[in-house]
Amino acid sequence: MMKQAQQMQAGIAKKQEELAGKTFEASAGGGMVTATVNGKHELLSLKIDPSIVSSDDVEMLQDLVVASVNEGFRKANDAAQQVFSGLMGGLGNIPNIFG
């Protein structure tokens, strides 16, 4: 049992490292704002189409930035959940295993 736990721990560490190296891109406003994040939930880049930059509507730009970054994080979370649900296998019956 202890050996299986150690193997699972090593597998989890490997998958976390793999996810950290992946990037996820998400856009808002029809592609006017695009955020790229990694599996460690770090914002790597932010692209803003110059045509939407206006001092008259800063609030819209802020909303689009937040939306694109949050969508990128959601994609990273979805990928992590998919990877780790397969790795956990039969342990799904243990309640609150991750807190």
N, C-alpha and C positions, 0 to 999 in steps of 0.2 A: 504494500500500500504506500509506504514512504517513497519507494523508488518511482511509483507512478506519479506521485505528487511532485517529485523533483523533475521528472520528465515533462510534466504539464507546465511547471514553472519555467523550464527552459524553453518550451514551445511558446509560451506566452511572451517571454522576453524577445524571442526571435520575431514573432509577429508584430510586437510593438515597434521594433526596430525597422521592420519592413514598412509598416504604416507611416512611420515618421519620415521615411524617404519619399513617400508618394505625395503628389500634389493634386489639388482639387480646385477647379475653376467654376465660378458662378457669376452670372450677370443679372443686372436689374435694369429696368427702364428700357427694355428692348435692346440690350447690349450696350447701352450708353455708359454703364459703370460695370467693370469686371474686376472681381477680386480673385486672387490665387492664394490659397492657404495650403499648409502641409498637414500631415497627420498628427503633428504635435500642437495643432491649433495656433500656428503662428501665421500671421499675414505676411506673405512673401512679396506680393506686388498688388498694385491698385492702378487700373487704367481708367481714365475718365475722358470721354469724348469731348473735345474742346467746344463743340457746338452747344453743350448744355451748361457751360460755365457762364453764369450771369450773376452779377451782384444783386439783381432784382429777385432771384429765386434761390438763395443759398440753402434755404430749408429743404427744398426738393432734392438738391444735390446731396445734402447730408442724409436724407432718408434713403436715397438710392445707394449710397455707400454702405450704410448700416444693413440694408437689405441684401446686398451682394455678399458682404462679409459673413453675415449670418447664414446665408444659403451655402456658402463654401464650408463653413463649420458643420452644417447639417450633413452635407455630403461626406465629410470626413468622419463624422459620427456614424453615419449609416454604413460606411465601409468597415469601420472598426467593429460595429455590432455584427456584421455579416461574418467577418473573419473569426471573431471570438466565439460566436454562437456555435460554429462548427468545431472549434477547438475544445469547447467545454463538453461537448457530447452528452453523456448521460448525467452530467452534474446539474442539469436544468431543474431537477427536483429539489435541490437544496435552496430553501428560501433565503433571500437577501444575502447571497454569497458575496456581492460586491458592495454591501453597505446599504 
